Amino acid sequence: MRINIEIGDIEAFIELTETNSFAKAATNLNLSQPALSRRIQKLENELGTTLFDRTTRKVQLSYSGRNFYDRARGIIEAVKTATKTLSEKYSFPSIIKIGVVHSALRNILFSALK
């Protein structure tokens, strides 16, 4: 079974869980409410379960949503940790220092400026 879940969908799920509001979650994620709703619906379809019990006035986690929440947070934390580790390990310093003999500097500088 192939699962096709995007990190952004999991982040949307977590934000909606923590705010209990489509409006607040959408604002916090810089999404429109319909875009957030589509992300949640896509995630629910991919998982094959309803994550939220919705009424016209409120949204709250379903039983499946409660079970998924801690795992979802763990997924996001694992991705953040992996990304940070890789970026620290393979990043280059933003300042490069070049050593040059003073007498050669003049020729190199003039050549570079031509």
C-alpha positions as CSV (number, residue, x, y, z in Angstrom):
1,M,0.0,0.0,0.0
2,R,1.5,3.3,-1.1
3,I,0.7,6.3,1.1
4,N,0.9,9.7,-0.5
5,I,0.8,12.2,2.3
6,E,2.4,15.6,2.1
7,I,4.2,17.2,5.1
8,G,2.0,20.3,4.6
9,D,-1.1,18.2,5.1
10,I,0.2,16.9,8.4
11,E,1.1,20.5,9.5
12,A,-2.4,21.6,8.6
13,F,-3.9,18.8,10.6
14,I,-1.8,19.7,13.7
15,E,-2.6,23.4,13.4
16,L,-6.3,22.7,13.1
17,T,-6.1,20.4,16.0
18,E,-4.4,22.9,18.2
19,T,-6.6,25.9,17.3
20,N,-9.9,24.1,16.9
21,S,-10.8,26.7,14.2
22,F,-10.5,26.5,10.5
23,A,-10.3,30.3,10.4
24,K,-7.4,30.6,12.9
25,A,-5.5,27.6,11.5
26,A,-5.8,28.9,7.9
27,T,-4.6,32.3,9.0
28,N,-1.7,30.8,10.9
29,L,-0.7,28.7,7.9
30,N,-1.2,31.6,5.4
31,L,-3.9,29.6,3.6
32,S,-7.4,30.3,2.6
33,Q,-10.1,28.4,4.5
34,P,-11.0,26.4,1.4
35,A,-7.4,25.4,0.8
36,L,-7.1,24.3,4.4
37,S,-10.3,22.3,4.1
38,R,-9.0,20.6,1.0
39,R,-5.7,19.7,2.7
40,I,-7.6,18.1,5.6
41,Q,-10.0,16.3,3.3
42,K,-7.1,15.0,1.2
43,L,-5.4,13.7,4.4
44,E,-8.6,12.0,5.6
45,N,-9.0,10.4,2.2
46,E,-5.4,9.2,2.2
47,L,-5.8,7.7,5.7
48,G,-9.2,6.3,5.0
49,T,-10.8,7.8,8.1
50,T,-12.4,11.0,9.5
51,L,-10.0,12.9,11.6
52,F,-12.4,15.6,12.8
53,D,-16.0,15.7,13.9
54,R,-17.4,18.9,12.3
55,T,-20.5,20.9,13.0
56,T,-21.4,24.3,11.6
57,R,-20.1,25.9,14.8
58,K,-17.1,23.8,15.9
59,V,-14.5,21.3,14.9
60,Q,-13.0,18.7,17.2
61,L,-10.9,15.6,16.9
62,S,-12.5,12.3,16.2
63,Y,-11.3,9.1,17.8
64,S,-9.1,8.5,14.8
65,G,-7.8,12.0,14.9
66,R,-6.8,11.7,18.5
67,N,-4.9,8.5,17.7
68,F,-3.2,10.2,14.8
69,Y,-2.3,13.5,16.5
70,D,0.7,12.3,18.6
71,R,2.1,10.4,15.7
72,A,1.7,13.4,13.4
73,R,3.6,15.6,15.8
74,G,6.3,12.9,16.0
75,I,6.5,12.9,12.2
76,I,6.9,16.7,12.0
77,E,9.6,16.7,14.7
78,A,11.5,13.9,13.0
79,V,11.4,15.8,9.7
80,K,12.6,19.0,11.4
81,T,15.4,17.2,13.2
82,A,16.5,15.4,10.0
83,T,16.4,18.6,8.0
84,K,18.4,20.6,10.6
85,T,21.0,17.8,11.0
86,L,21.5,17.6,7.2
87,S,21.7,21.3,6.7
88,E,24.3,21.7,9.6
89,K,26.3,18.8,8.3
90,Y,26.4,19.8,4.6
91,S,26.1,23.5,4.7
92,F,29.0,25.7,3.8
93,P,30.1,28.8,5.8
94,S,28.6,32.0,4.4
95,I,32.0,33.8,4.6
96,I,34.9,32.5,2.6
97,K,38.4,33.7,3.6
98,I,41.1,33.5,1.0
99,G,44.7,33.9,1.9
100,V,47.1,35.5,-0.6
101,V,50.6,36.7,-0.6
102,H,50.7,40.5,-0.6
103,S,52.9,40.7,-3.6
104,A,50.6,38.5,-5.7
105,L,47.5,40.4,-4.6
106,R,48.1,43.3,-6.9
107,N,48.3,41.1,-10.0
108,I,45.3,39.0,-9.0
109,L,43.2,42.0,-8.1
110,F,44.0,43.8,-11.4
111,S,43.3,40.6,-13.4
112,A,40.0,40.2,-11.7
113,L,38.9,43.7,-12.3
114,K,39.6,43.7,-16.1
